[in-house]
Amino acid sequence: MIASYVWPGGTEPMLWSGPDARVQVILIQPLFEEANRLRKTLVGVKRGLHALGFGVTLPDFPGTGESMTALQEKTLDDWRAALMSLVANRKSAQQSVILASFRGGALIDTCVESDGVWRLAPDTGARFLRDMSRTVSVRHNGLTNDEIYDHAGYPLPHDFISDLEAAAPELASKLRIARLVQDPNDADVRIAGAPLWRRSEPGEDPDLTQAIIDDISFWATQCATE
Amino acid sequence: MTTKSTIAPRLHAVLADVLGLSAARASELRPETGLFGSMPELDSMAVAGLLTEIEDMFRITIDDEDVSGDMLETVGSLTDYISRKLAQ
């Protein structure tokens, strides 16, 4: 269902299924354009996990998605504060909380203690910035006549960019990293599929979505019962 | 040893993954297959995603000043570029 949550900076929208379930999974979206490209996958994962009996939250962080907050005024710490509020709310209801981060979501998933962390293809903030600034530089190189935006269409304030430049996924005590089969970086589990977050035309892959559901389910169950 | 013959199939897989090409279209990729300006899926946003994915998969760094219409003209020209970067 469409709901909202309160954090110190205001109220933000979220999708939340299974609020009474004992094990709650919070899905942390990728950064900016990658969140749009994975939106269908994320909603599919939310539905699939809920069908397995988990409570699942898909929050919009301040300035993203359906949020009415202006992104220009926000930093990564505001997203961390929003996540901390969400987790505190679940914990106060005596629920186990598992954080499942997609791509850049891994940059904020250790700001608060959870019962387990699962990540899909995490990367450093500097790499995400490079990808975004490359979109601009490709346009500057005369390969298109499209309008030039600040950062691939996202008007990011200087503080946000500095935060992102320095941000990297941090270790967590119960951490599982999933990557695609073709990704040369280290991982705890390999999932077959295409990097949908790199596609300029959002795509979907039901097999990839199911593999993500299965692995988050495995990890959430393991972490919640330990 | 990395040669163009070993780079090509990996590049074809990256192109198929990032551009969402069907298996049939991916199997038709040849050195002379046109990319930027010829392949409708390869717009400026797709170029950025493609280059970043190539960096990750081949573990190379693509300098912004290297990105040009010539480099992205065909599958062959992009393969040549990757081959040169791997040899550095």
HADDOCK unambig.tbl for C-alpha pairs under 7 A between the chains (distance, minus, plus):
assign (segid A and resid 131 and name CA) (segid B and resid 48 and name CA) 6.43 0.50 0.50
assign (segid A and resid 131 and name CA) (segid B and resid 52 and name CA) 6.36 0.50 0.50
assign (segid A and resid 134 and name CA) (segid B and resid 48 and name CA) 5.80 0.50 0.50
assign (segid A and resid 135 and name CA) (segid B and resid 44 and name CA) 6.89 0.50 0.50
assign (segid A and resid 135 and name CA) (segid B and resid 45 and name CA) 5.97 0.50 0.50
assign (segid A and resid 135 and name CA) (segid B and resid 48 and name CA) 5.09 0.50 0.50
assign (segid A and resid 137 and name CA) (segid B and resid 64 and name CA) 6.92 0.50 0.50
assign (segid A and resid 138 and name CA) (segid B and resid 44 and name CA) 6.56 0.50 0.50
assign (segid A and resid 138 and name CA) (segid B and resid 48 and name CA) 6.98 0.50 0.50
assign (segid A and resid 139 and name CA) (segid B and resid 44 and name CA) 6.64 0.50 0.50
assign (segid A and resid 141 and name CA) (segid B and resid 68 and name CA) 6.92 0.50 0.50
assign (segid A and resid 143 and name CA) (segid B and resid 44 and name CA) 6.72 0.50 0.50
assign (segid A and resid 144 and name CA) (segid B and resid 44 and name CA) 6.42 0.50 0.50
assign (segid A and resid 183 and name CA) (segid B and resid 57 and name CA) 6.36 0.50 0.50
assign (segid A and resid 184 and name CA) (segid B and resid 57 and name CA) 6.51 0.50 0.50
assign (segid A and resid 194 and name CA) (segid B and resid 17 and name CA) 5.04 0.50 0.50
assign (segid A and resid 195 and name CA) (segid B and resid 17 and name CA) 6.48 0.50 0.50
assign (segid A and resid 195 and name CA) (segid B and resid 18 and name CA) 6.68 0.50 0.50
assign (segid A and resid 198 and name CA) (segid B and resid 18 and name CA) 5.74 0.50 0.50
assign (segid A and resid 198 and name CA) (segid B and resid 49 and name CA) 4.82 0.50 0.50
assign (segid A and resid 199 and name CA) (segid B and resid 18 and name CA) 5.09 0.50 0.50
assign (segid A and resid 199 and name CA) (segid B and resid 19 and name CA) 6.01 0.50 0.50
assign (segid A and resid 199 and name CA) (segid B and resid 46 and name CA) 6.26 0.50 0.50
assign (segid A and resid 199 and name CA) (segid B and resid 49 and name CA) 6.63 0.50 0.50
assign (segid A and resid 200 and name CA) (segid B and resid 45 and name CA) 5.66 0.50 0.50
assign (segid A and resid 200 and name CA) (segid B and resid 46 and name CA) 4.99 0.50 0.50
